[in-house]
Amino acid sequence: MAGGLDGRSVIVTGAGSGIGRAAALAFAAQGDRVVVADLNAEGAKKVVEEIEEAGGAAVAVVGDLSDQAVVDQVVGTAVERFGGVDVLVNNAGIMDRMSALADVTDAEWERVVRVNLTAPFLLTRAVLPHMLKAGGGAVVNTASEAGLRGSAAGAAYTASKHGVVGLTKSLAVMYRKQGIRANAIAPGGTQTGIVVDAAQDAHGPAVLGPHFVNLGRVAQPEEQAAAIVFLASDAASNINGAILPVDDGWAAV
Ligand SMILES: NC(=O)c1ccc[n+]([C@@H]2O[C@H](COP(=O)([O-])OP(=O)(O)OC[C@H]3O[C@@H](n4cnc5c(N)ncnc54)[C@H](O)[C@@H]3O)[C@@H](O)[C@H]2O)c1
């Protein structure tokens, strides 16, 4: 099977929509068993149905991944149903309101950082004992163009995605001797269900100018998913701590 991942146990967060959905379908298509974790019950259920109809194996876990109890449920489900956790894809995320720092409310900051950065930390911490016991594993995080530069989103989202980059690199270095690889994709604009609830004072394209609009072609979620599946595969066995832009060259500008 492609990537040598046949039959592995894979957790994909935010798998009820967009990039996570495409990744869950792609893993399942190559024979992996997928825990579809999402806040959106309807979306998660539909993806599990799609996978099962195609002959694959998947289970939904519905809940807010910034809640430790939900994280424990996700990891517990992977272990009970699929025998462990070989791959963790921390993909669930939310946009901010495109606010510059002085305009970011406490609530916006807390929520964006909690979902985009703390949830991946909680999930990774929870899967590590299982990966270490099994002798290794792969973690793939969905960062963003906003994890590479200051002109792709508001202050909260940008800080959270730079945090995801740091989390990825720290994990990669500190666990490489134990067979765990950690990488991230940095998507440019991608056609998904993500919502930008721009604030009145949003610092979007009008303020950020040409740096923002240099975002290249809008990608399909499947193009992001292909990079996730590759980074999780044995074909990427010597790739560790990499942040891979999938952005039609935006990061090269
Ligand atoms: N679409 C883009 O242009 C783009 C660009 C760069 C990075 N990203 C990143 O890609 C990732 C996936 O987003 P997408 O574009 O596919 O958007 P999406 O909204 O289609 O999918 C995100 C999914 O995450 C789920 N989710 C959100 N908060 C959650 C929580 N607290 N607990 C559990 N599930 C939660 C949502 O219900 C949704 O199903 C995000 O991390 C996002 O920041 C997207």
The ligand as an SDF file (V2000), in Angstrom:
LIG
                    3D

 44 48  0  0  0  0  0  0  0  0999 V2000
   -8.4140   26.7980    4.7030 N   0  0  0  0  0  0  0  0  0  0  0  0
   -7.3060   27.5350    4.6980 C   0  0  0  0  0  0  0  0  0  0  0  0
   -7.1540   28.4480    3.8670 O   0  0  0  0  0  0  0  0  0  0  0  0
   -6.2190   27.2540    5.7040 C   0  0  0  0  0  0  0  0  0  0  0  0
   -4.9720   27.8720    5.5310 C   0  0  0  0  0  0  0  0  0  0  0  0
   -3.9590   27.6170    6.4490 C   0  0  0  0  0  0  0  0  0  0  0  0
   -4.1880   26.7590    7.5030 C   0  0  0  0  0  0  0  0  0  0  0  0
   -5.4090   26.1740    7.6650 N   0  0  0  0  0  0  0  0  0  0  0  0
   -5.5940   25.2770    8.8050 C   0  0  0  0  0  0  0  0  0  0  0  0
   -6.1040   24.0440    8.3550 O   0  0  0  0  0  0  0  0  0  0  0  0
   -6.7330   23.3870    9.4420 C   0  0  0  0  0  0  0  0  0  0  0  0
   -8.0390   22.7840    8.9690 C   0  0  0  0  0  0  0  0  0  0  0  0
   -8.9200   23.8160    8.6400 O   0  0  0  0  0  0  0  0  0  0  0  0
   -9.8560   23.8130    7.3530 P   0  0  0  0  0  0  0  0  0  0  0  0
   -9.3950   24.9120    6.4890 O   0  0  0  0  0  0  0  0  0  0  0  0
   -9.9670   22.4520    6.8180 O   0  0  0  0  0  0  0  0  0  0  0  0
  -11.2150   24.3340    8.0060 O   0  0  0  0  0  0  0  0  0  0  0  0
  -12.6230   23.6370    8.2990 P   0  0  0  0  0  0  0  0  0  0  0  0
  -13.3740   24.6180    9.1200 O   0  0  0  0  0  0  0  0  0  0  0  0
  -13.2210   23.1500    7.0270 O   0  0  0  0  0  0  0  0  0  0  0  0
  -12.2330   22.3770    9.1840 O   0  0  0  0  0  0  0  0  0  0  0  0
  -11.8280   22.5140   10.5210 C   0  0  0  0  0  0  0  0  0  0  0  0
  -12.5370   21.4740   11.3540 C   0  0  0  0  0  0  0  0  0  0  0  0
  -12.0470   21.5820   12.7020 O   0  0  0  0  0  0  0  0  0  0  0  0
  -13.1490   21.4250   13.5660 C   0  0  0  0  0  0  0  0  0  0  0  0
  -12.8670   22.0750   14.8480 N   0  0  0  0  0  0  0  0  0  0  0  0
  -12.7190   23.4000   15.0620 C   0  0  0  0  0  0  0  0  0  0  0  0
  -12.5030   23.6070   16.3780 N   0  0  0  0  0  0  0  0  0  0  0  0
  -12.5510   22.3970   16.9810 C   0  0  0  0  0  0  0  0  0  0  0  0
  -12.4200   21.9740   18.3310 C   0  0  0  0  0  0  0  0  0  0  0  0
  -12.2280   22.8390   19.3320 N   0  0  0  0  0  0  0  0  0  0  0  0
  -12.5240   20.6510   18.6080 N   0  0  0  0  0  0  0  0  0  0  0  0
  -12.7560   19.7600   17.5960 C   0  0  0  0  0  0  0  0  0  0  0  0
  -12.8820   20.1130   16.3120 N   0  0  0  0  0  0  0  0  0  0  0  0
  -12.7830   21.4200   16.0100 C   0  0  0  0  0  0  0  0  0  0  0  0
  -14.3180   22.0810   12.8470 C   0  0  0  0  0  0  0  0  0  0  0  0
  -15.5630   21.6120   13.3560 O   0  0  0  0  0  0  0  0  0  0  0  0
  -14.0670   21.6850   11.4000 C   0  0  0  0  0  0  0  0  0  0  0  0
  -14.7280   20.4840   11.0570 O   0  0  0  0  0  0  0  0  0  0  0  0
   -6.8570   24.4270   10.5510 C   0  0  0  0  0  0  0  0  0  0  0  0
   -5.8840   24.1940   11.5380 O   0  0  0  0  0  0  0  0  0  0  0  0
   -6.6030   25.7360    9.8390 C   0  0  0  0  0  0  0  0  0  0  0  0
   -6.0810   26.7110   10.6980 O   0  0  0  0  0  0  0  0  0  0  0  0
   -6.4160   26.3930    6.7780 C   0  0  0  0  0  0  0  0  0  0  0  0
  1  2  1  0
  2  3  2  0
  2  4  1  0
  4  5  1  0
  4 44  2  0
  5  6  2  0
  6  7  1  0
  7  8  2  0
  8  9  1  0
  8 44  1  0
  9 10  1  0
  9 42  1  0
 10 11  1  0
 11 12  1  0
 11 40  1  0
 12 13  1  0
 13 14  1  0
 14 15  2  0
 14 16  1  0
 14 17  1  0
 17 18  1  0
 18 19  2  0
 18 20  1  0
 18 21  1  0
 21 22  1  0
 22 23  1  0
 23 24  1  0
 23 38  1  0
 24 25  1  0
 25 26  1  0
 25 36  1  0
 26 27  1  0
 26 35  1  0
 27 28  2  0
 28 29  1  0
 29 30  1  0
 29 35  2  0
 30 31  1  0
 30 32  2  0
 32 33  1  0
 33 34  2  0
 34 35  1  0
 36 37  1  0
 36 38  1  0
 38 39  1  0
 40 41  1  0
 40 42  1  0
 42 43  1  0
M  CHG  2   8   1  16  -1
M  END
$$$$
